[in-house]
Amino acid sequence: MLILFETPSGFAIFTFCGLLISRPNALEEVWLNFTDRWKAESAVLLEEFRTFKDKSKAINKSTGVSKRLTDMIMNCRFPEQKIAVGKLEYKRIIEERLVSISSWFIYIFEQL
């Protein structure tokens, strides 16, 4: 599973074991994978990080997903791979605007 993670200066895409967040009590248990360095390195892998001067131009309801952010997502994806995003708004924008990945299952952290 991919995770699109928003940071103060841009966006990162991580690969994360999707089985870890599909379990009951996943939100509480996922943090156990970060109790030490070895567990963290086996649970998550940084695929790509890009800074954006204005993140509101990278993804928003009126303009969709910028070419730069689209390229970043598409460079990291595999067919049928799931992606998790942290905001319902981002889920809707990605599903609406990136038609080629609209069949992906997109999870939202807040719902876990």
Phi and psi in degrees as GROMACS dihedral restraints (atoms count N, CA, C in turn):
[ dihedral_restraints ]
;  ai    aj    ak    al  type     phi  dphi    fc
    3     4     5     6     1   -97.0    20    10
    4     5     6     7     1   150.2    20    10
    6     7     8     9     1  -124.8    20    10
    7     8     9    10     1   121.5    20    10
    9    10    11    12     1   -91.4    20    10
   10    11    12    13     1   114.1    20    10
   12    13    14    15     1  -117.2    20    10
   13    14    15    16     1   124.2    20    10
   15    16    17    18     1   -88.3    20    10
   16    17    18    19     1   130.5    20    10
   18    19    20    21     1  -114.5    20    10
   19    20    21    22     1   171.6    20    10
   21    22    23    24     1   -59.3    20    10
   22    23    24    25     1   -28.1    20    10
   24    25    26    27     1  -110.6    20    10
   25    26    27    28     1    -1.5    20    10
   27    28    29    30     1   171.3    20    10
   28    29    30    31     1  -147.4    20    10
   30    31    32    33     1  -131.4    20    10
   31    32    33    34     1   145.6    20    10
   33    34    35    36     1  -125.1    20    10
   34    35    36    37     1   150.3    20    10
   36    37    38    39     1  -120.5    20    10
   37    38    39    40     1   126.3    20    10
   39    40    41    42     1  -116.1    20    10
   40    41    42    43     1   150.5    20    10
   42    43    44    45     1   -96.5    20    10
   43    44    45    46     1   133.5    20    10
   45    46    47    48     1  -139.7    20    10
   46    47    48    49     1   144.1    20    10
   48    49    50    51     1   -66.6    20    10
   49    50    51    52     1   108.1    20    10
   51    52    53    54     1   -61.3    20    10
   52    53    54    55     1   -27.0    20    10
   54    55    56    57     1   -62.9    20    10
   55    56    57    58     1   -28.4    20    10
   57    58    59    60     1   -68.4    20    10
   58    59    60    61     1   -26.7    20    10
   60    61    62    63     1  -103.1    20    10
   61    62    63    64     1     2.5    20    10
   63    64    65    66     1   -96.5    20    10
   64    65    66    67     1    -1.9    20    10
   66    67    68    69     1   -81.1    20    10
   67    68    69    70     1   156.7    20    10
   69    70    71    72     1   -61.8    20    10
   70    71    72    73     1   147.4    20    10
   72    73    74    75     1    60.7    20    10
   73    74    75    76     1    29.4    20    10
   75    76    77    78     1   -59.0    20    10
   76    77    78    79     1   -41.3    20    10
   78    79    80    81     1   -59.9    20    10
   79    80    81    82     1   -41.2    20    10
   81    82    83    84     1   -72.8    20    10
   82    83    84    85     1   -40.0    20    10
   84    85    86    87     1   -80.2    20    10
   85    86    87    88     1   -25.0    20    10
   87    88    89    90     1   -61.1    20    10
   88    89    90    91     1   -33.1    20    10
   90    91    92    93     1   -67.8    20    10
   91    92    93    94     1   -20.3    20    10
   93    94    95    96     1   -61.8    20    10
   94    95    96    97     1   -24.0    20    10
   96    97    98    99     1   -75.8    20    10
   97    98    99   100     1    -4.3    20    10
   99   100   101   102     1  -119.4    20    10
  100   101   102   103     1    21.4    20    10
  102   103   104   105     1   -76.8    20    10
  103   104   105   106     1   -21.7    20    10
  105   106   107   108     1  -148.1    20    10
  106   107   108   109     1   165.4    20    10
  108   109   110   111     1   -60.6    20    10
  109   110   111   112     1   -43.7    20    10
  111   112   113   114     1   -61.4    20    10
  112   113   114   115     1   -45.3    20    10
  114   115   116   117     1   -63.5    20    10
  115   116   117   118     1   -42.7    20    10
  117   118   119   120     1   -63.0    20    10
  118   119   120   121     1   -44.5    20    10
  120   121   122   123     1   -65.9    20    10
  121   122   123   124     1   -24.8    20    10
  123   124   125   126     1   -89.5    20    10
  124   125   126   127     1   -14.5    20    10
  126   127   128   129     1   -95.2    20    10
  127   128   129   130     1   -30.7    20    10
  129   130   131   132     1  -140.9    20    10
  130   131   132   133     1   145.7    20    10
  132   133   134   135     1  -137.8    20    10
  133   134   135   136     1   126.0    20    10
  135   136   137   138     1   -72.5    20    10
  136   137   138   139     1   122.4    20    10
  138   139   140   141     1   -91.0    20    10
  139   140   141   142     1   -45.7    20    10
  141   142   143   144     1  -162.1    20    10
  142   143   144   145     1   148.4    20    10
  144   145   146   147     1  -137.5    20    10
  145   146   147   148     1   135.6    20    10
  147   148   149   150     1  -135.2    20    10
  148   149   150   151     1   139.2    20    10
  150   151   152   153     1   -87.2    20    10
  151   152   153   154     1   151.4    20    10
  153   154   155   156     1  -134.8    20    10
  154   155   156   157     1   124.3    20    10
  156   157   158   159     1   -59.3    20    10
  157   158   159   160     1   -43.4    20    10
  159   160   161   162     1  -128.8    20    10
  160   161   162   163     1    98.2    20    10
  162   163   164   165     1   -65.0    20    10
  163   164   165   166     1   -24.4    20    10
  165   166   167   168     1   -67.1    20    10
  166   167   168   169     1   -19.5    20    10
  168   169   170   171     1   -87.2    20    10
  169   170   171   172     1   -16.4    20    10
  171   172   173   174     1   -75.4    20    10
  172   173   174   175     1   -37.5    20    10
  174   175   176   177     1  -153.1    20    10
  175   176   177   178     1   119.8    20    10
  177   178   179   180     1  -158.3    20    10
  178   179   180   181     1   163.0    20    10
  180   181   182   183     1   -63.3    20    10
  181   182   183   184     1   -37.9    20    10
  183   184   185   186     1   -79.7    20    10
  184   185   186   187     1   -35.1    20    10
  186   187   188   189     1  -107.2    20    10
  187   188   189   190     1    -9.6    20    10
  189   190   191   192     1    84.4    20    10
  190   191   192   193     1  -137.6    20    10
  192   193   194   195     1  -109.4    20    10
  193   194   195   196     1   128.1    20    10
  195   196   197   198     1   -63.8    20    10
  196   197   198   199     1   158.8    20    10
  198   199   200   201     1   -58.8    20    10
  199   200   201   202     1   -40.3    20    10
  201   202   203   204     1   -63.6    20    10
  202   203   204   205     1   -44.8    20    10
  204   205   206   207     1   -71.6    20    10
  205   206   207   208     1   -37.7    20    10
  207   208   209   210     1   -59.5    20    10
  208   209   210   211     1   -47.4    20    10
  210   211   212   213     1   -58.8    20    10
  211   212   213   214     1   -41.0    20    10
  213   214   215   216     1   -61.8    20    10
  214   215   216   217     1   -47.2    20    10
  216   217   218   219     1   -63.5    20    10
  217   218   219   220     1   -47.1    20    10
  219   220   221   222     1   -67.6    20    10
  220   221   222   223     1   -30.8    20    10
  222   223   224   225     1   -68.7    20    10
  223   224   225   226     1   -25.5    20    10
  225   226   227   228     1   -97.4    20    10
  226   227   228   229     1   -12.3    20    10
  228   229   230   231     1   -85.0    20    10
  229   230   231   232     1   153.7    20    10
  231   232   233   234     1  -120.3    20    10
  232   233   234   235     1   152.9    20    10
  234   235   236   237     1   -54.3    20    10
  235   236   237   238     1   138.0    20    10
  237   238   239   240     1    66.8    20    10
  238   239   240   241     1     7.4    20    10
  240   241   242   243     1   -75.2    20    10
  241   242   243   244     1   138.3    20    10
  243   244   245   246     1   -83.7    20    10
  244   245   246   247     1   154.3    20    10
  246   247   248   249     1  -131.8    20    10
  247   248   249   250     1   140.2    20    10
  249   250   251   252     1  -111.4    20    10
  250   251   252   253     1   138.2    20    10
  252   253   254   255     1  -128.1    20    10
  253   254   255   256     1   160.1    20    10
  255   256   257   258     1   -93.7    20    10
  256   257   258   259     1    -8.2    20    10
  258   259   260   261     1  -132.9    20    10
  259   260   261   262     1   136.6    20    10
  261   262   263   264     1   -58.7    20    10
  262   263   264   265     1   -37.0    20    10
  264   265   266   267     1   -58.5    20    10
  265   266   267   268     1   -43.8    20    10
  267   268   269   270     1   -64.5    20    10
  268   269   270   271     1   -40.2    20    10
  270   271   272   273     1   -57.3    20    10
  271   272   273   274     1   -48.5    20    10
  273   274   275   276     1   -64.5    20    10
  274   275   276   277     1   -42.7    20    10
  276   277   278   279     1   -64.2    20    10
  277   278   279   280     1   -45.4    20    10
  279   280   281   282     1   -63.9    20    10
  280   281   282   283     1   -46.1    20    10
  282   283   284   285     1   -63.6    20    10
  283   284   285   286     1   -37.8    20    10
  285   286   287   288     1   -74.2    20    10
  286   287   288   289     1   -42.7    20    10
  288   289   290   291     1   -97.3    20    10
  289   290   291   292     1   -30.8    20    10
  291   292   293   294     1  -101.2    20    10
  292   293   294   295     1    77.2    20    10
  294   295   296   297     1   -56.5    20    10
  295   296   297   298     1   -34.5    20    10
  297   298   299   300     1   -65.9    20    10
  298   299   300   301     1   -17.9    20    10
  300   301   302   303     1  -117.5    20    10
  301   302   303   304     1    12.1    20    10
  303   304   305   306     1   -65.1    20    10
  304   305   306   307     1   -17.2    20    10
  306   307   308   309     1   -85.1    20    10
  307   308   309   310     1    -6.5    20    10
  309   310   311   312     1   -65.0    20    10
  310   311   312   313     1   149.2    20    10
  312   313   314   315     1   -84.1    20    10
  313   314   315   316     1   124.3    20    10
  315   316   317   318     1  -113.6    20    10
  316   317   318   319     1   116.9    20    10
  318   319   320   321     1   -91.8    20    10
  319   320   321   322     1   157.6    20    10
  321   322   323   324     1  -122.6    20    10
  322   323   324   325     1   126.5    20    10
  324   325   326   327     1   -53.1    20    10
  325   326   327   328     1   -42.2    20    10
  327   328   329   330     1   -60.1    20    10
  328   329   330   331     1   -22.6    20    10
  330   331   332   333     1   -89.4    20    10
  331   332   333   334     1    -7.6    20    10
